[in-house]
Amino acid sequence: MLTAAAAFALTAAGVAVAGLRAYRRRFLSATRWFAVALLPAGLYLTGLFPVARTIGDEIADWAVKLVFDPRVWTGIVLLAVSVGLLVTTRWVGRRGAVTEGREAATPAAGPAPARPAVAPATGAPAAAAAPGHAEKAARAEKAGRAEKKGKGGDGLDEFADIEEILRRRGI
């Protein structure tokens, strides 16, 4: 009976505080206070107060044993050693995997193969599919045009080169 009186008194006090918060136009705070105020009544009506008391008693008994029982201290030391070993092996394993991966990848690694930035068009010649050949051909063409025109140009050479590259790519 005393538990019911305490639960409903706490609920009433919480609802009163929520009402004051709402009166001051702090509706978000009022809603939070109202939600917390409903907890004691809900815990009492569902019968969870005896469960909470049992849990509290068990935690208190464990704390008393923690202070005075050497078996509990032995268990804590064993748990600490176990966690320490797990963390250490994981750290060493990761460190070893990183260095092993580098050693294995370094000798076998060579220059990366050249890949086209854009897929060749369906009607493009076969030379356009191999980017190395296409780039060499573009450089040769550019050098040939520069020799024909001489070094002095009107600045449109660069646009012609870009236009040529885009035409070859099918864009």
PyMOL commands that set and color helices and strands:
alter all, ss='L'
color gray80, all
select helices_A, chain A and resi 2-23+27-46+48-68+70-108+126-129+131-149+157-169
alter helices_A, ss='H'
color red, helices_A
deselect
rebuild
show_as cartoon
